[in-house]
Amino acid sequence: MSEFATEPLNGSRAVTQAAWPVMRDKGYGRVVMTTSAAAIYGNFGQANYAAAKLGILGLANALAEEGRTKNIRVNTIAPIAASRMTETVFPQDLLTRLRPEAISPLVGWLAHEDCSETKGLFEVGAGYVSKLRWQRSRGHRFGDMADFTPDDIARHWCEISDFTHAEYPTTINDSLAAVQPPAGAGDL
């Protein structure tokens, strides 16, 4: 990955690292990081940029957990905005609507002392604001230490990839819960 591609992540880390001890000592802080739709969804020709920008989301999520008990709230925005990167791609009428003034109100709220939101990811632009979240299928449990094969995966693929009864994990504990034996399973 080129040095240029990692600048967004390194810059976010450096600024936050400098401010964090002050916020921690004061028992108060608000951090709003900026990622990109290219990081969230992927985009052709932007692998380095997308990787660095998704790294910012990972940094923000970890800091949100660290700051939770210290009244430090950390959120991430993914602006849909006119920029040098989009001015040659988006039509002019859309670029006109994607002005910074349509991003600022969300940033102002996330930085406000009354805002208790933390670890949020928001798309924002042209008068539109939405919160995104992770979602996972219920999956399929093959059992602890089970020997299963690619053919077994293929047989259960519909179940593995079915989001009909989706779950919405929010913490590392939610991730670990997915690999724990079901309640009452005991040793067989």
JOZI-V676214 format. One record per residue. N is the residue number from 1. RES is the residue in one small letter. PSI is psi in radians with two decimals (* if undefined). Layout:
BEGIN
n=N res=RES psi=PSI
n=N res=RES psi=PSI
END
This chain:
BEGIN
n=1 res=m psi=2.34
n=2 res=s psi=2.71
n=3 res=e psi=-0.71
n=4 res=f psi=-0.70
n=5 res=a psi=-0.49
n=6 res=t psi=-0.08
n=7 res=e psi=-0.75
n=8 res=p psi=-0.75
n=9 res=l psi=-0.81
n=10 res=n psi=-0.68
n=11 res=g psi=-0.77
n=12 res=s psi=-0.73
n=13 res=r psi=-0.82
n=14 res=a psi=-0.79
n=15 res=v psi=-0.79
n=16 res=t psi=-0.69
n=17 res=q psi=-0.65
n=18 res=a psi=-0.66
n=19 res=a psi=-0.47
n=20 res=w psi=-0.84
n=21 res=p psi=-0.63
n=22 res=v psi=-0.82
n=23 res=m psi=-0.76
n=24 res=r psi=-0.80
n=25 res=d psi=-0.57
n=26 res=k psi=-0.29
n=27 res=g psi=0.54
n=28 res=y psi=2.44
n=29 res=g psi=2.73
n=30 res=r psi=2.26
n=31 res=v psi=2.26
n=32 res=v psi=1.99
n=33 res=m psi=2.80
n=34 res=t psi=2.13
n=35 res=t psi=-2.74
n=36 res=s psi=2.66
n=37 res=a psi=-0.55
n=38 res=a psi=-0.57
n=39 res=a psi=-0.71
n=40 res=i psi=-0.76
n=41 res=y psi=-0.26
n=42 res=g psi=2.65
n=43 res=n psi=2.42
n=44 res=f psi=2.32
n=45 res=g psi=0.19
n=46 res=q psi=0.61
n=47 res=a psi=-0.84
n=48 res=n psi=-0.82
n=49 res=y psi=-0.82
n=50 res=a psi=-0.72
n=51 res=a psi=-0.78
n=52 res=a psi=-0.74
n=53 res=k psi=-0.57
n=54 res=l psi=-0.52
n=55 res=g psi=-0.61
n=56 res=i psi=-0.73
n=57 res=l psi=-0.73
n=58 res=g psi=-0.75
n=59 res=l psi=-0.81
n=60 res=a psi=-0.75
n=61 res=n psi=-0.71
n=62 res=a psi=-0.75
n=63 res=l psi=-0.60
n=64 res=a psi=-0.73
n=65 res=e psi=-0.74
n=66 res=e psi=-0.63
n=67 res=g psi=-0.19
n=68 res=r psi=-0.80
n=69 res=t psi=-0.05
n=70 res=k psi=0.26
n=71 res=n psi=0.56
n=72 res=i psi=2.07
n=73 res=r psi=2.33
n=74 res=v psi=2.16
n=75 res=n psi=2.88
n=76 res=t psi=2.38
n=77 res=i psi=2.61
n=78 res=a psi=1.53
n=79 res=p psi=2.44
n=80 res=i psi=1.70
n=81 res=a psi=2.75
n=82 res=a psi=2.32
n=83 res=s psi=3.08
n=84 res=r psi=-0.56
n=85 res=m psi=-0.50
n=86 res=t psi=-0.24
n=87 res=e psi=-0.40
n=88 res=t psi=-0.08
n=89 res=v psi=-0.76
n=90 res=f psi=2.59
n=91 res=p psi=2.68
n=92 res=q psi=-0.68
n=93 res=d psi=-0.60
n=94 res=l psi=-0.78
n=95 res=l psi=-0.65
n=96 res=t psi=-0.61
n=97 res=r psi=-0.33
n=98 res=l psi=1.02
n=99 res=r psi=2.73
n=100 res=p psi=-0.53
n=101 res=e psi=-0.33
n=102 res=a psi=-0.08
n=103 res=i psi=-0.68
n=104 res=s psi=-0.71
n=105 res=p psi=-0.68
n=106 res=l psi=-0.79
n=107 res=v psi=-0.74
n=108 res=g psi=-0.74
n=109 res=w psi=-0.81
n=110 res=l psi=-0.46
n=111 res=a psi=-0.09
n=112 res=h psi=2.55
n=113 res=e psi=-0.44
n=114 res=d psi=-0.18
n=115 res=c psi=2.10
n=116 res=s psi=-0.04
n=117 res=e psi=2.38
n=118 res=t psi=2.59
n=119 res=k psi=0.42
n=120 res=g psi=2.68
n=121 res=l psi=2.17
n=122 res=f psi=2.37
n=123 res=e psi=2.46
n=124 res=v psi=2.39
n=125 res=g psi=2.59
n=126 res=a psi=0.66
n=127 res=g psi=0.17
n=128 res=y psi=2.34
n=129 res=v psi=2.26
n=130 res=s psi=2.67
n=131 res=k psi=2.38
n=132 res=l psi=2.76
n=133 res=r psi=2.79
n=134 res=w psi=2.59
n=135 res=q psi=2.50
n=136 res=r psi=2.66
n=137 res=s psi=2.94
n=138 res=r psi=-0.42
n=139 res=g psi=-2.92
n=140 res=h psi=2.34
n=141 res=r psi=2.06
n=142 res=f psi=-0.18
n=143 res=g psi=2.73
n=144 res=d psi=2.30
n=145 res=m psi=0.39
n=146 res=a psi=2.52
n=147 res=d psi=1.95
n=148 res=f psi=2.76
n=149 res=t psi=2.98
n=150 res=p psi=-0.60
n=151 res=d psi=-0.66
n=152 res=d psi=-0.71
n=153 res=i psi=-0.83
n=154 res=a psi=-0.72
n=155 res=r psi=-0.51
n=156 res=h psi=0.21
n=157 res=w psi=-0.70
n=158 res=c psi=-0.75
n=159 res=e psi=-0.73
n=160 res=i psi=-0.64
n=161 res=s psi=0.19
n=162 res=d psi=2.10
n=163 res=f psi=0.28
n=164 res=t psi=-0.76
n=165 res=h psi=1.02
n=166 res=a psi=2.68
n=167 res=e psi=2.77
n=168 res=y psi=1.38
n=169 res=p psi=2.50
n=170 res=t psi=-0.24
n=171 res=t psi=2.91
n=172 res=i psi=-0.55
n=173 res=n psi=-0.60
n=174 res=d psi=-0.64
n=175 res=s psi=-0.77
n=176 res=l psi=-0.58
n=177 res=a psi=-0.53
n=178 res=a psi=-0.42
n=179 res=v psi=0.09
n=180 res=q psi=2.61
n=181 res=p psi=2.56
n=182 res=p psi=2.60
n=183 res=a psi=2.35
n=184 res=g psi=0.07
n=185 res=a psi=-0.68
n=186 res=g psi=-3.06
n=187 res=d psi=2.22
n=188 res=l psi=*
END
